[in-house]
């Protein structure tokens, strides 16, 4: 299980993404839908810990991975073994 709390992504003064709580249980699949430019890719990059490549973004949040609490930067620094994002047509 992985759980995120207080997800915030900002660019300058603009809040790009906010989620109070989000949890994915082992074996669970998620489905994201939305119009172009609504934040789907940004959200997936956040989940995977890939936003370190965008230093201009302010990233906040707590990550609970196997019940171990980490801040988002620590999560990115110690990214887990693998992360898979599939896209089925």
C-alpha positions, 0 to 999 in steps of 0.5 A: 500500500502507498498513501499520499496526504496533503499533496500540493504542487505549485508553480510560482504562486499558482496551485497546480495540483492539490489532493487531501488524501490518496491511497493505492492498495497492493494489486489495485489499479487506478483510472485517470480521466480528464481533458488535456492539460488537467494534470493527469501526467503531473499527478502520475509523475508525483506518484512515481517520485519523478518531479525532482526533474522539475526544480521550478515546481514546489512539491509538498506532501507526506508519503506512507509506504508500507506504513513508513512515513516520509516527506515527499523529498525523502520519497523522491531521494529513496525512490522504490525499486520500480514504478509502472504506468501502463496505458491500455487502449 
